[in-house]
């Protein structure tokens, strides 16, 4: 019985609840290409000026898109427990000196797939 409970509980952990694709473009609208790090912050995080405060990061692919899988329990309360809420996330990029050079925010509900764009302020 205890083993069954453990398997049931572990199956809810780290379940993908929603996805966000973040397209990164420079100020001229040209896609960033591969390897640009995009940092994720929860909307309640007020200090996005420091990338060390991020809740994770993903590198862009060849087309300049970073794909984020938002999971429970870290990003959302696990689905199926009677609590269907939305969460706001802020996605940011930084220049080589560590200065914030682009950001966007998006509100996501479990089950959604969203796409957003960051337009960087410097080349």
C-alpha positions in Angstrom: 0.0 0.0 0.0 2.8 2.4 0.9 4.6 1.6 -2.4 1.4 2.4 -4.3 1.0 5.7 -2.6 4.7 6.6 -3.4 4.2 5.8 -7.1 1.0 7.8 -7.2 2.6 10.8 -5.5 5.7 10.7 -7.7 3.6 10.6 -10.9 2.3 14.1 -10.0 5.7 15.6 -9.4 7.3 17.6 -12.1 4.4 17.3 -14.6 4.5 19.7 -17.5 1.4 22.0 -17.0 2.0 24.6 -19.7 4.6 25.7 -22.3 5.9 29.0 -23.4 8.0 29.6 -26.5 10.1 32.8 -26.2 11.3 34.3 -29.5 14.4 36.5 -29.0 15.0 39.2 -31.6 17.5 42.1 -31.6 16.3 45.7 -31.9 16.2 45.4 -35.7 13.9 42.4 -35.5 16.5 39.8 -36.5 16.2 36.5 -34.6 19.0 36.0 -32.1 20.0 32.5 -33.3 21.2 29.6 -31.2 22.7 29.9 -27.7 21.1 33.1 -26.3 20.1 32.4 -22.7 16.6 33.3 -21.7 15.9 33.5 -18.0 12.6 32.7 -16.3 11.3 34.6 -13.2 7.9 34.1 -11.5 5.8 37.2 -11.7 6.1 37.8 -8.0 9.9 38.3 -8.4 10.5 42.0 -8.3 14.2 42.0 -9.0 14.8 40.9 -12.6 17.9 43.1 -12.9 20.0 40.3 -11.6 20.0 37.0 -13.6 21.1 35.2 -10.5 17.6 35.6 -9.1 16.1 33.6 -12.0 14.1 30.4 -11.6 16.0 28.8 -14.5 17.1 29.5 -18.0 16.9 27.9 -21.5 19.1 28.6 -24.5 17.5 29.6 -27.8 17.5 27.2 -30.8 18.8 28.1 -34.3 15.6 30.1 -35.0 16.1 32.2 -31.8 13.3 30.5 -29.8 13.7 29.2 -26.2 11.1 26.5 -25.2 10.0 26.5 -21.6 8.1 23.7 -20.0 6.3 25.0 -16.9 6.0 22.2 -14.4 4.2 21.4 -11.2 5.0 21.8 -8.4 7.7 24.4 -9.0 5.8 26.6 -11.4 2.2 25.6 -10.8 0.2 23.8 -8.1 -0.3 20.3 -9.5 -3.3 19.9 -11.7 -6.0 17.5 -10.7 -6.0 18.7 -7.0 -9.0 21.1 -7.5 -6.9 24.2 -7.9 -6.7 25.6 -11.4 -4.8 28.9 -11.2 -2.9 31.1 -13.5 0.7 32.2 -13.0 2.6 35.2 -14.5 6.2 34.7 -15.7 8.8 37.2 -16.7 11.4 36.2 -19.3 14.6 38.2 -19.6 17.8 38.4 -21.6 21.1 40.0 -20.5 24.1 41.4 -22.4 27.6 40.1 -22.0 28.2 42.4 -19.0 25.1 41.0 -17.2 22.9 44.0 -17.8 19.2 43.4 -18.6 18.6 44.1 -22.3 15.2 42.6 -22.9 12.1 41.3 -21.1 8.5 40.3 -21.6 5.8 39.0 -19.3 3.1 36.4 -19.9 0.2 35.0 -17.8 -0.3 31.3 -18.3 -2.9 28.8 -17.1 -2.3 25.1 -16.9 -2.9 23.4 -20.2 -1.9 26.5 -22.3 0.7 26.8 -24.9 1.8 30.4 -25.5 4.3 32.3 -27.6 5.9 35.6 -26.7 8.7 37.8 -28.0 11.6 39.6 -26.4 12.9 42.6 -28.4 16.4 43.3 -27.1 17.4 46.9 -26.6 21.0 46.5 -27.8 22.7 44.7 -30.7 
